[in-house]
Structures are given as structure tokens and as C-alpha cells.
Amino acid sequence: MLMKLLLQFPEGLKQFALEHAKKLEAQGHEVFVSATPNFGACDLAIEEAKAIGAEKLIHFGHAEFKKVDFPVEYIFHSQTASYEIIPDAIKELSNYQTIGLVTTIQHIHQLDEVKALLEAAGKTVIIGKPYGFAKHPGQVLGCDIGSAASIDRKVEAFVYFGGGLFHPLGAVYSTTKPFFAIDPFIKKFMWLDSYREEHRKRERGKIVRSIDAKRFGILVSTKNGQTNMHLAKVLKAKIELSGCEAAILTSNTFDFDYVNNLMEFDAFVNTACPRLTTDDNERLRKPLLTANNVIELLTLRAQPKQQVAQQA
């Protein structure tokens, strides 16, 4: 059946947009391409599709994140990377026997082969099952590291196979064991544990900077896979119960250059993509807290001032 289609690509795949559009047009479909920035399958261009009268959204590069009330077809984009550097990388794991293995959706099809290479070197390899938005064992998302966190107690170290640091860093922040990344595209490997300590210090620093905050802006995304209005309302109630003021701030995409104009607020609270608080926090003039940061902050404030000073 011929349809009116909207194609959506993450930034790394937009270079293939025209190629896919022409293929579908050759089949007789009426095709449009979304030029809006895309941050993953949590960020489907459904309202955009409805606005142009599209009958289906075709989303490239990601697996299904959650059910939505609009026809969406997900087209998987796999990448097959070379195993060339794995033998040298394995030498760095000499002090660790039991390894937790993770990767991204693009390399899920290679996970068994990477596991076999590690096992051939004498390692015991565990691949965790996802329990959040991820769909495959061993898969990590920027916002979902269940496949790593679920086996943190069982392993001595983690190995991430894939490109870049965005995905493994999310897992690093939420696990406790040594974390090793193998990037087959740039043929490099490295330990990522220093990022975990830096993250811990930043989180503590945000709480200290917010200790005297009186007005809080709570960020709520309207993206279909990121909206958490319930959490925002719970946090607003807790903040106001503590004697402070709070307001819920909504946006589809939070541009911190504009958020900085909300100068009445002493601190902001993120309920949208969790990576905003880890990757973009420095772009705000005021601290950007997580929900857990807020609870810790309010708990600290309920203690005697002398005790708070000692903990800070």
C-alpha cells in the first residue's frame, strides 16, 4: 500500500537520508525527511508526522523504546566493526577473570563473537539482561544501563565494545567495577574509571552549590519517550513542603542558552533525559540536579547546620 511517509534519522545517519527517500519514492510513496535534531528512539517525530499528514513514521538507527499511539516502523542500522585490536586489548585485562560485556544496538550482532574471543583468552564472560528500555542482552543506551548494572556484583570488570564514549559512560556512572572500552573504529582501548570519580565529585559539588537555593525550576520534556510529569509534580510538592518555591518548566528540547534566561531560579531539576545532568550540566549558570540530588539536598537541609557543613 502506498503511503505518505516521514523519515527520521539520528544525527549520525542523516547523511543517508536522500538515499533512503529516493528508494521509497521509487516504490511510489510520498516521502518527507525530518530535519529536526533527533536524540534517539525516545524522541520520535510523531507530532511532526501528524502536522504534515504522514500516515507512518519510519525511524532509522534505533530499536523500539516504548509503545506510542502512531504507526512507527523501526529500521535497524547495524555496523560490523573489526576485531583487529581485541587481542592487544585483552592483555590489559590480565588482572580480571570474570568480565561483563556490553555494547550498543549497532553491534549486538557481534556480541557473541567478542564473547568468544574473550573466552578463548581464558576469561569468563557474563552478558546481562536488560530491564529497562533496552531490548537485547548486553545492550546499553545512553539512558538505560540495565544490562551492566544487573551484573555489577557478578563481575570483576566490564568491557564495552563499540565507538565513542557516550554509551559506555552512562554505564560507568552507574556501576562500581573497573570499566574498559574497546573502540574498533579508532583502534584504541582505555580504562574509563577516572570518569566515574569525576562524576561523583560533580554530583557532590552540585548539591553543595544548591544548599541555599530557594527557587527551583523543574524541567519536564514533552518528548514522547522522556515525559515524566508525575515525578516532576512529586518533586515540586517535596520542595514546596520544605519551604522553598518551585515551578515546572516544559519544553520539547531544552536549549540551555534559553534556560539560562530564567534567572529567578537558584537551581534546576532534571526529569527529562538523564544525560542532561551528566553531559550538559556545565552549560547552565545554575546547578542542574537529578531527582536523587534533590532528595539528598532536602535531607541535608533537615539536619543541624553544623552537621551539614561537616558533610559538605
C-alpha positions as CSV (number, residue, x, y, z in Angstrom):
1,M,0.0,0.0,0.0
2,L,1.4,3.4,-1.0
3,M,1.7,5.8,1.9
4,K,2.7,9.3,2.9
5,L,5.8,8.8,5.0
6,L,8.1,10.8,7.3
7,L,11.6,9.6,7.6
8,Q,13.6,10.3,10.8
9,F,17.3,9.8,11.3
10,P,19.7,10.3,14.2
11,E,22.4,12.8,13.5
12,G,25.0,10.2,12.5
13,L,22.7,8.7,9.9
14,K,21.3,11.9,8.3
15,Q,23.9,11.6,5.6
16,F,21.9,8.6,4.2
17,A,18.5,10.5,4.2
18,L,18.3,11.2,0.5
19,E,19.3,7.7,-0.5
20,H,16.5,6.2,1.6
21,A,14.0,8.8,0.5
22,K,14.7,8.1,-3.2
23,K,14.3,4.4,-2.7
24,L,10.9,4.8,-1.1
25,E,9.8,7.3,-3.7
26,A,10.7,4.9,-6.5
27,Q,8.2,2.5,-4.9
28,G,5.5,5.1,-5.2
29,H,5.4,6.5,-1.7
30,E,5.2,10.3,-0.9
31,V,8.3,10.9,1.3
32,F,9.4,13.6,3.6
33,V,12.5,13.8,5.7
34,S,12.6,15.3,9.2
35,A,15.4,17.8,9.6
36,T,14.7,18.2,13.4
37,P,17.6,17.1,15.7
38,N,17.0,13.6,17.0
39,F,18.3,12.2,20.2
40,G,17.1,8.6,20.0
41,A,14.0,6.4,19.9
42,C,12.8,8.4,22.9
43,D,12.4,11.4,20.5
44,L,10.1,10.3,17.8
45,A,8.8,13.0,15.4
46,I,5.2,12.0,15.8
47,E,3.8,15.5,16.1
48,E,5.8,16.5,13.1
49,A,4.4,13.5,11.1
50,K,0.8,14.4,12.1
51,A,1.4,18.0,11.1
52,I,2.2,17.1,7.5
53,G,-0.4,14.4,7.3
54,A,2.0,11.5,7.2
55,E,0.5,8.0,7.7
56,K,3.6,6.5,9.1
57,L,6.9,7.5,10.7
58,I,10.0,5.5,9.7
59,H,12.7,5.8,12.3
60,F,16.2,4.7,11.4
61,G,19.0,3.5,13.7
62,H,17.3,2.6,16.9
63,A,15.2,-0.2,18.4
64,E,11.7,0.5,19.8
65,F,11.9,2.4,23.0
66,K,8.3,2.4,24.1
67,K,4.8,2.0,22.6
68,V,3.3,5.1,21.0
69,D,-0.1,5.9,19.5
70,F,1.1,6.3,16.0
71,P,2.4,3.9,13.3
72,V,6.2,3.7,13.6
73,E,8.5,1.4,11.6
74,Y,12.0,0.9,13.1
75,I,14.8,0.2,10.7
76,F,17.8,-1.2,12.3
77,H,21.2,0.1,11.3
78,S,23.9,-2.4,12.2
79,Q,27.7,-1.8,11.9
80,T,30.2,-4.6,11.7
81,A,33.5,-3.5,13.3
82,S,36.9,-5.1,13.0
83,Y,38.1,-7.4,15.8
84,E,41.7,-6.5,15.0
85,I,42.6,-4.7,18.3
86,I,40.9,-7.2,20.6
87,P,44.0,-9.4,21.1
88,D,46.0,-6.4,22.3
89,A,43.1,-5.1,24.3
90,I,42.8,-8.4,26.2
91,K,46.3,-8.0,27.5
92,E,45.1,-5.1,29.6
93,L,42.6,-7.4,31.3
94,S,45.2,-9.7,32.8
95,N,44.2,-8.9,36.4
96,Y,40.5,-9.7,35.8
97,Q,38.9,-13.1,35.2
98,T,35.1,-12.5,35.1
99,I,34.1,-9.9,32.6
100,G,30.8,-8.2,32.0
101,L,30.4,-7.5,28.2
102,V,28.2,-4.6,26.8
103,T,27.7,-2.8,23.5
104,T,25.2,-0.7,21.6
105,I,22.4,-1.8,19.3
106,Q,24.7,-1.3,16.3
107,H,27.0,-4.2,17.4
108,I,24.6,-6.6,19.2
109,H,25.1,-9.0,16.3
110,Q,28.8,-9.1,17.1
111,L,28.5,-9.7,20.8
112,D,28.7,-13.5,20.7
113,E,31.9,-13.2,18.6
114,V,33.5,-10.7,21.0
115,K,32.5,-13.0,23.9
116,A,34.1,-16.0,22.2
117,L,37.4,-14.1,21.7
118,L,37.5,-13.2,25.4
119,E,36.7,-16.8,26.4
120,A,39.4,-18.0,24.1
121,A,41.8,-15.9,26.2
122,G,40.6,-17.7,29.3
123,K,38.0,-15.2,30.5
124,T,34.6,-15.9,32.0
125,V,32.2,-13.7,30.2
126,I,28.7,-12.6,31.5
127,I,26.2,-10.7,29.4
128,G,23.5,-9.1,31.4
129,K,19.8,-9.0,30.6
130,P,18.1,-5.6,30.1
131,Y,15.4,-4.5,32.5
132,G,14.5,-1.0,31.2
133,F,14.1,0.4,27.7
134,A,16.9,-1.7,26.1
135,K,15.7,-4.7,24.1
136,H,18.7,-7.0,23.9
137,P,21.0,-8.7,26.4
138,G,24.2,-6.7,26.7
139,Q,22.7,-3.6,25.1
140,V,23.2,-0.2,26.7
141,L,21.5,3.0,25.9
142,G,22.6,6.5,26.9
143,C,19.7,6.4,29.4
144,D,19.5,2.7,30.2
145,I,22.4,0.7,31.5
146,G,20.4,-2.2,33.0
147,S,22.5,-4.8,31.1
148,A,25.5,-3.6,33.0
149,A,24.0,-2.7,36.4
150,S,22.3,-6.1,36.6
151,I,25.6,-8.0,36.7
152,D,27.7,-5.5,38.6
153,R,28.0,-7.8,41.6
154,K,28.9,-10.8,39.5
155,V,31.9,-9.4,37.5
156,E,35.4,-8.2,38.2
157,A,35.5,-5.7,35.3
158,F,33.4,-4.5,32.4
159,V,34.3,-4.4,28.7
160,Y,32.4,-2.1,26.2
161,F,32.9,-2.9,22.5
162,G,31.9,-0.1,20.2
163,G,32.5,3.5,19.1
164,G,32.7,6.6,21.2
165,L,32.2,7.3,24.9
166,F,28.6,8.4,25.1
167,H,27.1,5.0,25.7
168,P,29.8,3.4,28.0
169,L,29.9,6.5,30.2
170,G,26.3,6.1,31.2
171,A,27.2,2.6,32.4
172,V,30.4,3.7,34.1
173,Y,28.4,6.2,36.2
174,S,26.0,3.5,37.4
175,T,28.4,0.6,38.1
176,T,31.2,0.1,40.6
177,K,33.7,-2.2,38.8
178,P,36.7,-1.3,36.6
179,F,35.4,-0.3,33.1
180,F,37.3,-0.9,29.9
181,A,36.3,0.4,26.5
182,I,37.4,-1.0,23.2
183,D,36.8,1.3,20.2
184,P,37.4,-0.7,17.0
185,F,36.9,2.3,14.7
186,I,39.8,4.4,16.0
187,K,41.6,1.2,17.1
188,K,42.1,2.3,20.7
189,F,41.2,1.0,24.1
190,M,41.2,2.7,27.5
191,W,40.1,2.4,31.1
192,L,37.2,4.8,32.0
193,D,37.3,4.7,35.8
194,S,38.6,8.2,36.2
195,Y,35.3,9.5,34.6
196,R,33.4,7.8,37.4
197,E,35.3,9.6,40.1
198,E,34.9,12.9,38.3
199,H,31.2,12.3,38.0
200,R,31.0,11.6,41.8
201,K,32.7,14.8,42.6
202,R,30.5,16.8,40.2
203,E,27.4,15.4,41.8
204,R,28.6,16.3,45.3
205,G,29.6,19.7,44.1
206,K,26.1,20.4,42.7
207,I,24.5,19.6,46.0
208,V,26.9,21.9,47.9
209,R,26.2,24.7,45.4
210,S,22.5,24.3,45.9
211,I,22.5,24.2,49.7
212,D,21.0,27.7,50.0
213,A,18.7,27.5,46.9
214,K,15.2,28.8,47.5
215,R,13.6,28.7,44.0
216,F,13.8,25.5,41.8
217,G,12.9,25.1,38.2
218,I,11.8,21.5,37.3
219,L,12.5,20.6,33.7
220,V,9.9,18.4,32.0
221,S,10.4,17.2,28.5
222,T,7.4,16.8,26.1
223,K,9.3,14.2,24.0
224,N,7.2,11.0,23.8
225,G,9.9,8.9,25.5
226,Q,11.1,11.3,28.1
227,T,8.0,12.9,29.7
228,N,7.8,12.3,33.4
229,M,5.2,14.8,34.7
230,H,4.4,12.6,37.7
231,L,7.9,12.7,39.0
232,A,8.0,16.5,38.4
233,K,4.8,17.0,40.5
234,V,6.1,14.8,43.3
235,L,9.4,16.8,43.4
236,K,7.5,20.1,43.3
237,A,5.4,19.1,46.3
238,K,8.5,18.0,48.3
239,I,10.4,21.2,47.5
240,E,7.4,23.4,48.5
241,L,6.9,21.3,51.7
242,S,10.4,22.2,52.6
243,G,9.6,25.9,52.5
244,C,11.0,26.7,49.0
245,E,9.4,27.6,45.7
246,A,9.2,25.5,42.6
247,A,7.8,25.7,39.1
248,I,7.5,23.1,36.3
249,L,9.2,24.2,33.1
250,T,8.2,22.4,29.9
251,S,9.9,22.1,26.5
252,N,10.4,19.6,23.7
253,T,14.2,20.3,23.6
254,F,15.8,22.2,26.4
255,D,18.2,24.8,24.9
256,F,20.3,25.8,27.9
257,D,21.1,29.2,26.4
258,Y,17.4,30.0,26.8
259,V,17.0,28.2,30.2
260,N,19.8,30.5,31.5
261,N,17.4,33.4,30.9
262,L,15.1,32.1,33.7
263,M,17.2,34.0,36.2
264,E,14.7,33.8,39.1
265,F,15.7,30.2,39.8
266,D,18.6,29.3,42.0
267,A,18.8,25.7,40.8
268,F,17.1,23.4,38.2
269,V,15.9,19.9,38.5
270,N,16.0,17.5,35.5
271,T,13.2,14.9,34.9
272,A,13.9,14.6,31.2
273,C,16.8,12.7,29.6
274,P,19.2,11.7,32.4
275,R,22.2,12.6,30.3
276,L,21.3,16.3,30.5
277,T,22.6,16.3,34.1
278,T,25.8,14.4,33.3
279,D,26.8,15.8,29.8
280,D,25.3,19.3,29.7
281,N,25.3,20.5,33.3
282,E,28.2,22.9,32.7
283,R,26.2,24.9,30.1
284,L,23.9,26.2,32.8
285,R,24.8,29.1,35.1
286,K,22.9,27.4,38.0
287,P,23.2,23.8,39.2
288,L,21.2,21.1,37.4
289,L,20.1,18.5,39.9
290,T,18.7,14.9,39.5
291,A,15.7,13.8,41.5
292,N,18.1,11.9,43.8
293,N,20.2,15.1,44.2
294,V,17.0,16.9,45.3
295,I,16.1,14.2,47.9
296,E,19.7,14.3,49.3
297,L,19.6,18.1,49.4
298,L,16.4,18.3,51.3
299,T,17.6,15.6,53.7
300,L,20.7,17.6,54.4
301,R,18.7,20.8,55.0
302,A,16.7,19.0,57.6
303,Q,19.9,18.3,59.6
304,P,21.5,20.8,62.0
305,K,23.7,23.3,60.2
306,Q,26.9,22.2,61.8
307,Q,26.3,18.6,60.6
308,V,25.5,19.8,57.1
309,A,28.8,21.8,57.0
310,Q,30.7,18.7,58.0
311,Q,29.1,16.6,55.3
312,A,29.7,19.3,52.6
